[in-house]
Amino acid sequence: MKVKITFYGQAADVVKSNSIEWDFDDSISAFGLKKSIQVKYPQISSIELKLAVNNKMVVKDFDLNDCDEISVLPPFSGG
């Protein structure tokens, strides 16, 4: 399963990239993906991240599908 992950704000700064593609051998949930990101990029653990899949905010037990587009969103405020 391959997904495209786009990072914004502080998350992009930590990863040093705006987007990556990531392959998984098995299915994975949004929570599993978030944990995998934290393992690969330990500095990102200090940022409270939200995930959106295909432009919709998701909860941690949401199952990802092949070719999903994930947005990793740091805290933000309106204005």
C-alpha positions as a printed NumPy array, in Angstrom:
array([[  0.   ,   0.   ,   0.   ],
       [  1.4  ,   3.401,  -0.96 ],
       [  0.239,   6.731,   0.452],
       [  1.276,  10.317,  -0.18 ],
       [  1.933,  12.343,   2.958],
       [  2.006,  16.145,   2.875],
       [  3.457,  18.003,   5.847],
       [  2.565,  21.56 ,   6.835],
       [  4.108,  24.171,   9.117],
       [  6.282,  22.863,  11.947],
       [  5.833,  19.284,  10.755],
       [  7.368,  20.143,   7.363],
       [ 10.243,  21.88 ,   9.141],
       [ 11.014,  18.759,  11.193],
       [ 10.741,  16.378,   8.221],
       [ 12.632,  18.827,   5.994],
       [ 10.189,  18.125,   3.183],
       [  6.692,  19.16 ,   2.189],
       [  5.695,  15.712,   1.001],
       [  6.834,  12.103,   0.835],
       [  5.446,   8.834,  -0.472],
       [  5.494,   5.91 ,   1.904],
       [  4.974,   2.216,   1.19 ],
       [  3.459,  -0.145,   3.759],
       [  3.382,  -3.932,   3.442],
       [  0.112,  -4.215,   5.353],
       [ -2.922,  -2.064,   5.987],
       [ -2.492,   0.692,   8.546],
       [ -4.726,   3.054,  10.489],
       [ -4.308,   6.804,  10.832],
       [ -3.054,   6.172,  14.384],
       [ -0.52 ,   3.614,  13.086],
       [  0.702,   6.083,  10.473],
       [  1.079,   8.822,  13.08 ],
       [  3.127,   6.459,  15.269],
       [  5.278,   5.442,  12.275],
       [  5.96 ,   9.112,  11.517],
       [  6.956,   9.693,  15.157],
       [  9.357,   6.733,  15.048],
       [ 10.983,   7.903,  11.822],
       [ 11.083,  11.569,  12.897],
       [ 11.343,  11.571,  16.738],
       [ 11.429,  15.384,  16.937],
       [  7.88 ,  15.503,  15.575],
       [  6.57 ,  13.833,  18.751],
       [  6.58 ,  17.181,  20.546],
       [  4.05 ,  18.607,  18.063],
       [  0.353,  17.834,  18.524],
       [ -0.553,  16.676,  15.027],
       [ -3.918,  16.179,  13.34 ],
       [ -4.364,  14.05 ,  10.243],
       [ -6.606,  14.574,   7.253],
       [ -7.15 ,  11.872,   4.638],
       [ -8.262,  12.96 ,   1.199],
       [ -9.029,  16.441,   2.597],
       [-11.191,  15.198,   5.504],
       [-10.142,  15.218,   9.152],
       [-10.029,  11.687,  10.567],
       [ -9.965,   9.942,  13.924],
       [ -7.123,   7.669,  14.968],
       [ -8.854,   4.366,  14.124],
       [ -9.568,   5.394,  10.509],
       [ -8.162,   2.759,   8.121],
       [ -6.031,   4.049,   5.27 ],
       [ -6.31 ,   2.791,   1.695],
       [ -3.874,   2.531,  -1.185],
       [ -3.261,   5.9  ,  -2.868],
       [ -4.761,   7.94 ,  -0.01 ],
       [ -3.431,  11.474,   0.368],
       [ -2.645,  12.296,   3.976],
       [ -2.124,  15.806,   5.332],
       [ -0.146,  16.144,   8.563],
       [ -1.343,  19.313,  10.263],
       [  0.313,  21.018,  13.23 ],
       [ -1.712,  23.232,  15.583],
       [ -3.053,  26.336,  13.882],
       [ -5.251,  29.264,  14.773],
       [ -7.741,  31.292,  12.823],
       [ -7.584,  34.944,  12.207]])
